[in-house]
Amino acid sequence: MKPPPFEYHDPRSVDETLALLAEYGEDAKVLAGGQSLVPLLNFRLARPERLVDINNVAGLDGLRVDGGELRIGALVRHSALDRSPNVASRVPLLSDAVRLVGHVQIRNRGTVGGSVAHADPAAELPAALAALDARFHVRSTRGERVVRAPDLFVTHLTTSIEPDELLMEIVLPLPAPRTGAAFVEFARRHGDFALGGAAVLLTGGNDGSVARASLALLAAGPTPLRVPAAEQSLAGRRPDDDAAREAAALAVAEIEPTGDIHGSSDYRRGLIEALVRRAILAAADRMKETA
């Protein structure tokens, strides 16, 4: 398959990129790693008149700890996230998640910003970033705004980023001390889209109970889903098997996963419940290790 014809733009600065997006709007698509967009082009599922390639735009590939936050430029490659000692030691949930993204060749080209903008509800990074309370910085010639995950992810493959806006950076608070994290998913083969999964962070209190829980699901609905009822059920309790089972049941109580040839909606709901329980217990073990 070959893509439809398009005009190619190769800007070298953010200002030049924003000017192009402001001029062409919905007629243009941003090209970063291309791991999602290029297949859509080849199957003629996307037909933009113009591609705006941001790979040579300076200043979009920063990855650093700044005070109590991790700042991830939109052009940071998945492999760079995986190799970062700061990410591994300070935000291990991201390390766990990114290693499940596709295969090594995809991770070498794919970008964090691309995964966010593609907004696949079965993708690992949107769910992990939702659990981590990430903020998404977007910019246009009209100005800059900061969007949180519940307002960014709208539905399948759709975000609230406007056609003239560029995702610049993802910023997330570093997890508190005594936080254990786990990212668990199930796919039929390594690198396939997940049939279900869960991202969990548990912050321990002085007595070994959970002071704060954060839990996000992937492949459970049209967007990454936070489940406040499950999070609240864990707060103040020791994260044992009973607490994990109760939280897992609450996590799937109101979800309606989309069924397909790989599994019915009921199958996926049961699978996600089991994965949530597994992730909570794994995060609890890591929480104890940090105490």
C-alpha positions as CSV (number, residue, x, y, z in Angstrom):
1,M,0.0,0.0,0.0
2,K,1.1,3.5,-0.7
3,P,-0.1,6.8,1.0
4,P,-2.2,9.3,-0.9
5,P,-0.3,12.3,-2.2
6,F,0.6,15.1,0.2
7,E,2.8,18.2,0.5
8,Y,5.7,17.8,2.8
9,H,6.9,20.5,5.2
10,D,10.2,20.3,7.2
11,P,10.2,23.1,9.8
12,R,13.3,23.7,11.9
13,S,11.7,25.7,14.8
14,V,8.6,25.6,17.0
15,D,7.5,29.0,15.7
16,E,7.8,27.8,12.1
17,T,5.8,24.7,13.0
18,L,3.1,26.6,14.7
19,A,2.8,29.0,11.7
20,L,2.3,26.0,9.4
21,L,-0.4,24.5,11.7
22,A,-2.1,27.9,12.0
23,E,-2.1,28.3,8.2
24,Y,-3.3,24.8,7.2
25,G,-5.2,23.6,10.3
26,E,-7.2,20.4,9.6
27,D,-5.5,19.9,6.2
28,A,-2.2,19.1,8.0
29,K,-1.0,16.3,10.2
30,V,2.1,16.3,12.4
31,L,4.7,13.6,11.7
32,A,6.9,12.6,14.6
33,G,7.9,8.9,14.9
34,G,5.4,7.9,12.3
35,Q,4.7,4.5,13.9
36,S,0.9,5.2,14.0
37,L,0.5,7.8,11.3
38,V,2.4,6.1,8.5
39,P,0.2,2.9,8.6
40,L,-2.9,5.0,8.6
41,L,-1.6,6.8,5.5
42,N,-0.7,3.6,3.8
43,F,-4.2,2.1,4.4
44,R,-5.7,5.4,3.2
45,L,-7.4,5.8,6.6
46,A,-5.8,9.3,6.9
47,R,-5.6,11.6,3.9
48,P,-4.0,14.9,5.0
49,E,-3.1,17.3,2.3
50,R,0.1,18.2,4.1
51,L,2.6,16.5,6.5
52,V,4.5,18.7,9.0
53,D,7.6,16.8,10.0
54,I,8.8,17.9,13.4
55,N,11.8,15.6,13.7
56,N,14.2,18.5,13.0
57,V,12.5,20.9,15.3
58,A,14.9,21.9,18.2
59,G,13.8,21.8,21.8
60,L,11.2,19.0,21.7
61,D,13.4,16.1,22.8
62,G,14.3,17.1,26.4
63,L,14.0,14.5,29.2
64,R,14.9,15.7,32.6
65,V,14.0,15.9,36.3
66,D,13.2,19.5,37.3
67,G,12.6,19.9,41.0
68,G,9.8,17.5,41.9
69,E,8.7,16.9,38.3
70,L,9.7,14.8,35.3
71,R,9.5,16.7,32.0
72,I,9.3,14.7,28.8
73,G,9.5,16.5,25.4
74,A,7.0,15.4,22.8
75,L,9.8,14.0,20.6
76,V,11.4,11.8,23.2
77,R,11.7,8.3,21.8
78,H,10.2,5.3,23.6
79,S,13.7,3.8,23.7
80,A,15.1,7.0,25.4
81,L,12.5,6.7,28.1
82,D,13.4,3.1,28.5
83,R,17.1,3.8,28.9
84,S,16.8,6.7,31.2
85,P,18.3,6.0,34.7
86,N,16.2,8.9,36.1
87,V,13.0,7.4,34.8
88,A,13.9,3.9,36.0
89,S,14.7,5.1,39.5
90,R,12.2,7.9,40.0
91,V,9.2,6.8,37.8
92,P,9.5,3.0,37.4
93,L,5.9,2.8,36.3
94,L,6.9,4.5,33.0
95,S,9.8,2.1,32.5
96,D,7.5,-0.9,33.0
97,A,4.9,0.5,30.6
98,V,7.3,1.6,27.8
99,R,8.9,-1.8,27.6
100,L,5.6,-3.3,26.5
101,V,5.2,-0.8,23.6
102,G,5.4,-2.8,20.3
103,H,8.9,-4.1,19.5
104,V,12.4,-2.6,19.8
105,Q,12.3,-1.2,16.2
106,I,9.0,0.6,17.0
107,R,10.4,1.9,20.3
108,N,13.5,3.2,18.5
109,R,11.3,5.5,16.3
110,G,8.1,6.0,18.2
111,T,7.7,9.1,20.4
112,V,6.0,9.7,23.7
113,G,4.1,12.6,22.2
114,G,3.0,10.5,19.3
115,S,1.6,7.9,21.6
116,V,-0.3,10.6,23.5
117,A,-1.7,12.3,20.4
118,H,-2.7,9.0,18.8
119,A,-4.9,8.3,21.9
120,D,-5.3,4.6,21.4
121,P,-7.2,3.3,24.6
122,A,-5.2,0.1,24.3
123,A,-1.8,1.9,24.3
124,E,0.4,1.7,27.4
125,L,1.7,5.2,27.8
126,P,-1.6,7.1,27.8
127,A,-2.8,4.8,30.7
128,A,0.5,5.1,32.6
129,L,0.5,8.9,32.2
130,A,-3.2,9.1,33.3
131,A,-2.3,7.2,36.5
132,L,0.7,9.5,37.1
133,D,-1.5,12.6,36.9
134,A,0.5,14.0,34.0
135,R,-0.1,17.4,32.5
136,F,0.1,18.0,28.8
137,H,1.5,21.3,27.5
138,V,0.2,22.3,24.1
139,R,1.0,25.5,22.1
140,S,-0.3,27.4,19.1
141,T,0.1,30.8,17.7
142,R,-2.8,31.8,20.0
143,G,-0.9,30.9,23.1
144,E,-0.1,27.9,25.4
145,R,-2.4,25.9,27.6
146,V,-2.0,22.9,30.0
147,V,-4.4,20.0,29.8
148,R,-4.9,17.1,32.2
149,A,-5.6,13.5,31.1
150,P,-9.4,13.5,31.7
151,D,-9.7,16.6,29.4
152,L,-7.1,15.5,26.9
153,F,-8.4,12.0,25.9
154,V,-11.9,12.4,24.3
155,T,-12.6,9.0,22.7
156,H,-11.0,6.4,20.5
157,L,-8.0,8.0,18.6
158,T,-9.2,11.5,19.5
159,T,-7.8,14.2,21.8
160,S,-8.8,17.7,22.6
161,I,-5.6,19.0,20.9
162,E,-6.8,21.5,18.3
163,P,-5.6,21.2,14.6
164,D,-3.4,24.3,15.0
165,E,-1.9,23.2,18.3
166,L,1.3,21.2,18.9
167,L,1.9,19.0,21.9
168,M,5.1,20.4,23.4
169,E,5.8,18.5,26.6
170,I,4.4,16.1,29.2
171,V,5.0,17.1,32.8
172,L,4.3,14.8,35.8
173,P,4.9,15.0,39.5
174,L,7.5,12.5,40.8
175,P,5.9,9.8,42.9
176,A,6.1,10.4,46.6
177,P,8.5,8.4,48.8
178,R,7.2,4.9,49.8
179,T,5.4,4.5,46.5
180,G,5.2,1.2,44.8
181,A,4.1,0.9,41.1
182,A,3.2,-1.9,38.7
183,F,2.0,-2.0,35.1
184,V,0.4,-5.2,34.0
185,E,-1.2,-6.1,30.7
186,F,-2.2,-9.2,28.6
187,A,-1.7,-9.5,24.9
188,R,-1.8,-12.7,22.8
189,R,1.7,-12.1,21.6
190,H,4.4,-9.8,22.8
191,G,4.0,-6.5,20.8
192,D,0.3,-7.0,20.0
193,F,-2.3,-4.6,21.2
194,A,-3.3,-5.4,24.8
195,L,-6.6,-7.0,25.5
196,G,-6.6,-5.3,28.9
197,G,-4.3,-3.9,31.5
198,A,-3.8,-1.8,34.6
199,A,-1.4,0.8,35.9
200,V,-1.2,1.1,39.7
201,L,0.6,3.3,42.2
202,L,0.3,2.8,45.9
203,T,1.9,5.2,48.4
204,G,2.4,3.8,51.9
205,G,1.5,5.4,55.2
206,N,3.6,5.1,58.4
207,D,1.6,2.0,59.5
208,G,2.0,0.0,56.2
209,S,-1.5,0.9,55.0
210,V,-2.1,2.7,51.7
211,A,-2.1,6.5,52.1
212,R,-2.9,7.1,48.4
213,A,-3.8,4.9,45.4
214,S,-3.9,5.7,41.7
215,L,-5.3,3.2,39.2
216,A,-5.8,3.5,35.5
217,L,-7.1,0.9,33.0
218,L,-6.2,0.4,29.4
219,A,-8.4,-1.3,26.7
220,A,-11.4,-0.9,29.1
221,G,-13.2,1.9,27.3
222,P,-12.8,4.6,24.7
223,T,-10.1,6.4,26.7
224,P,-7.6,5.5,29.5
225,L,-9.8,5.2,32.6
226,R,-9.1,6.3,36.1
227,V,-11.3,4.4,38.6
228,P,-11.8,6.6,41.7
229,A,-14.0,4.0,43.5
230,A,-11.2,1.4,43.4
231,E,-8.6,4.0,44.5
232,Q,-10.7,5.1,47.5
233,S,-11.4,1.5,48.5
234,L,-7.6,1.0,49.0
235,A,-7.0,4.1,51.0
236,G,-6.4,3.5,54.6
237,R,-6.2,-0.3,54.2
238,R,-3.3,-2.8,54.1
239,P,-3.0,-3.9,50.4
240,D,-3.6,-7.6,51.0
241,D,-5.4,-10.0,48.8
242,D,-8.8,-9.2,50.1
243,A,-8.3,-5.4,49.5
244,A,-6.9,-6.2,46.0
245,R,-9.9,-8.3,45.1
246,E,-12.4,-5.7,46.3
247,A,-10.7,-2.9,44.5
248,A,-10.5,-5.0,41.3
249,A,-14.2,-5.7,41.4
250,L,-14.9,-2.0,41.9
251,A,-12.6,-1.1,39.0
252,V,-14.6,-3.1,36.5
253,A,-18.0,-2.6,37.9
254,E,-19.1,0.0,35.4
255,I,-16.8,-0.6,32.4
256,E,-18.0,-1.8,29.0
257,P,-14.9,-3.0,27.1
258,T,-15.4,-3.4,23.3
259,G,-15.6,-7.0,22.3
260,D,-14.1,-8.3,19.0
261,I,-12.7,-11.6,17.6
262,H,-10.1,-11.7,20.3
263,G,-12.5,-11.6,23.2
264,S,-16.0,-10.6,24.1
265,S,-16.8,-7.7,26.4
266,D,-17.4,-10.0,29.3
267,Y,-14.2,-11.9,28.7
268,R,-12.2,-8.6,28.6
269,R,-14.0,-7.4,31.8
270,G,-13.0,-10.5,33.7
271,L,-9.5,-10.3,32.3
272,I,-9.1,-6.7,33.4
273,E,-10.4,-7.5,36.9
274,A,-7.7,-10.2,37.2
275,L,-5.0,-7.9,35.9
276,V,-6.0,-5.1,38.3
277,R,-5.7,-7.5,41.3
278,R,-2.3,-8.7,40.0
279,A,-1.1,-5.1,39.6
280,I,-2.2,-4.0,43.0
281,L,-0.4,-6.9,44.7
282,A,2.7,-6.3,42.7
283,A,2.6,-2.6,43.6
284,A,2.1,-3.5,47.2
285,D,5.2,-5.6,47.2
286,R,7.2,-2.7,45.8
287,M,5.7,-0.3,48.3
288,K,6.9,-2.5,51.1
289,E,10.4,-2.6,49.6
290,T,10.6,1.2,49.6
291,A,9.5,1.5,53.3
